[in-house]
Amino acid sequence: YQRRVHGGDSTAAKPELTGPPRLLCLCGNRSSQVITEVHVMNLHLDSDYGLELHYLEGPIQVNEAYDPELTESLGGAAYSWAEEVDGIPAHEILAKGLRHFQEHVSACGPYDGIFAFSCGAAIATFAAQLAAKEKAVPGWRFIIAGCASVYELEEELPRLSLPSLHLIGERDSIRWQSLKLADKYCENRTIHRIPYCDHALPCECSEDMVLQGVIKEFMGRFLPRQTL
């Protein structure tokens, strides 16, 4: 599998990198890598597609995790992308997390795709919209958004043609946000509703053959045939 590195001097020869497809996995708010590893495992992204997995937590350490018991049992601190402060515009709330994400992609990318949970999906989408506004290409080719949250920004940003898969929990209290974020993608968009999910991607996902089929079909657009 070959991938061309973009950036730097546009007149220089671009080095070819070989290796497995790279997936950047973004944690949610008040979460951690260990929690996101569970989500990734339940979707078989760690086992079925020959991916090289990278993880990125939010830049803000928080005192309490979204699921304190699970976080404590798995070990590790919890982190967020945004600090919720009433009366502050969304772009300011997201600024630190956005910068953290953009700097990581600039330093460690490009990636073949992104898996993003909850607020991680909002951050990746915001970054992609800002790139589209500047007629630039983001450092990834597709996104899988799980139980996504969304922030209403003060400026109009373009909708995205980036291929996207939106996994929406039917029992999730913020599923309307997941649908609203999905609406920011206008082409090559797949929405899959998971009837038993709240704001999580639980172990039941691992045995859900309909869900696994949707993921496999989506991933098959981007991966070498021999990895499927």
Solvent accessible surface area in square Angstrom, and as a share of the most:
residue,aa,sasa,rsa
1,Y,78,0.30
2,Q,125,0.56
3,R,30,0.11
4,R,112,0.41
5,V,38,0.22
6,H,133,0.59
7,G,55,0.53
8,G,78,0.75
9,D,86,0.45
10,S,98,0.63
11,T,121,0.71
12,A,51,0.39
13,A,102,0.79
14,K,45,0.19
15,P,82,0.52
16,E,81,0.36
17,L,79,0.39
18,T,103,0.60
19,G,27,0.26
20,P,60,0.38
21,P,2,0.01
22,R,33,0.12
23,L,1,0.00
24,L,0,0.00
25,C,0,0.00
26,L,0,0.00
27,C,1,0.00
28,G,2,0.02
29,N,33,0.17
30,R,99,0.36
31,S,10,0.07
32,S,3,0.02
33,Q,69,0.31
34,V,44,0.25
35,I,16,0.08
36,T,1,0.00
37,E,66,0.30
38,V,41,0.23
39,H,15,0.07
40,V,0,0.00
41,M,104,0.46
42,N,7,0.04
43,L,0,0.00
44,H,40,0.18
45,L,0,0.00
46,D,72,0.37
47,S,79,0.51
48,D,66,0.34
49,Y,6,0.02
50,G,47,0.45
51,L,27,0.13
52,E,66,0.29
53,L,48,0.24
54,H,48,0.21
55,Y,44,0.17
56,L,18,0.09
57,E,47,0.21
58,G,4,0.04
59,P,38,0.24
60,I,19,0.10
61,Q,118,0.52
62,V,38,0.22
63,N,166,0.85
64,E,103,0.46
65,A,7,0.06
66,Y,119,0.45
67,D,61,0.32
68,P,60,0.38
69,E,143,0.64
70,L,70,0.35
71,T,10,0.06
72,E,142,0.64
73,S,87,0.56
74,L,76,0.38
75,G,31,0.30
76,G,61,0.58
77,A,39,0.30
78,A,6,0.05
79,Y,57,0.21
80,S,4,0.03
81,W,0,0.00
82,A,5,0.04
83,E,102,0.46
84,E,122,0.55
85,V,72,0.42
86,D,147,0.76
87,G,85,0.82
88,I,68,0.35
89,P,48,0.30
90,A,12,0.09
91,H,81,0.36
92,E,95,0.43
93,I,25,0.13
94,L,3,0.01
95,A,43,0.33
96,K,100,0.43
97,G,0,0.00
98,L,18,0.09
99,R,125,0.46
100,H,57,0.26
101,F,1,0.00
102,Q,74,0.33
103,E,105,0.47
104,H,38,0.17
105,V,18,0.10
106,S,96,0.62
107,A,85,0.66
108,C,56,0.34
109,G,23,0.22
110,P,28,0.18
111,Y,4,0.02
112,D,4,0.02
113,G,0,0.00
114,I,0,0.00
115,F,0,0.00
116,A,0,0.00
117,F,13,0.06
118,S,10,0.07
119,C,2,0.01
120,G,0,0.00
121,A,0,0.00
122,A,6,0.05
123,I,0,0.00
124,A,0,0.00
125,T,2,0.01
126,F,11,0.05
127,A,6,0.05
128,A,1,0.01
129,Q,9,0.04
130,L,41,0.21
131,A,21,0.16
132,A,31,0.24
133,K,100,0.42
134,E,126,0.57
135,K,188,0.80
136,A,52,0.40
137,V,135,0.78
138,P,29,0.18
139,G,21,0.20
140,W,13,0.05
141,R,106,0.39
142,F,2,0.01
143,I,1,0.00
144,I,0,0.00
145,A,1,0.01
146,G,0,0.00
147,C,0,0.00
148,A,2,0.02
149,S,14,0.09
150,V,16,0.09
151,Y,35,0.13
152,E,99,0.44
153,L,37,0.19
154,E,112,0.50
155,E,75,0.34
156,E,167,0.75
157,L,22,0.11
158,P,50,0.31
159,R,124,0.45
160,L,10,0.05
161,S,61,0.39
162,L,25,0.12
163,P,28,0.17
164,S,0,0.00
165,L,0,0.00
166,H,2,0.01
167,L,1,0.00
168,I,1,0.00
169,G,0,0.00
170,E,64,0.29
171,R,167,0.61
172,D,1,0.00
173,S,97,0.63
174,I,41,0.21
175,R,102,0.37
176,W,144,0.50
177,Q,32,0.14
178,S,2,0.01
179,L,57,0.29
180,K,91,0.39
181,L,1,0.01
182,A,0,0.00
183,D,77,0.40
184,K,43,0.18
185,Y,1,0.00
186,C,56,0.33
187,E,96,0.43
188,N,82,0.42
189,R,96,0.35
190,T,35,0.20
191,I,67,0.34
192,H,30,0.13
193,R,116,0.42
194,I,1,0.00
195,P,87,0.55
196,Y,62,0.23
197,C,1,0.00
198,D,79,0.41
199,H,26,0.12
200,A,32,0.25
201,L,1,0.01
202,P,38,0.24
203,C,92,0.55
204,E,92,0.41
205,C,0,0.00
206,S,28,0.18
207,E,135,0.60
208,D,25,0.13
209,M,129,0.58
210,V,105,0.60
211,L,0,0.00
212,Q,17,0.08
213,G,38,0.37
214,V,35,0.20
215,I,1,0.00
216,K,107,0.45
217,E,103,0.46
218,F,0,0.00
219,M,0,0.00
220,G,31,0.30
221,R,109,0.40
222,F,25,0.10
223,L,13,0.07
224,P,26,0.16
225,R,211,0.77
226,Q,147,0.66
227,T,34,0.20
228,L,80,0.40
